[in-house]
Amino acid sequence: WNFRDPSPFIDPNDGKLYMVFEGNVAGERGTHTVGAAELGPVPPGHEEIGGARFQVGCIGLA
């Protein structure tokens, strides 16, 4: 596992400091299953363009 590109910010709603970061996901490229359960809520008009299994990663909020 590898976490990178931290982006700290202060939320104007609560004044607290947070950090968004991205990370790698272990596994062979193209072998992951990415479906509705993994995507979670999506905005209206979202279109599935395919190939998500090749672009897996993770986003964290601290």
Buried (B, 14 or more C-beta within 10 A) or exposed (E): EEEEEEEEEEEEEEEEEEEEBBEEEEEEEEEBEBEEEEEEEEEEEEEEEEEBBEEBEEEEEE
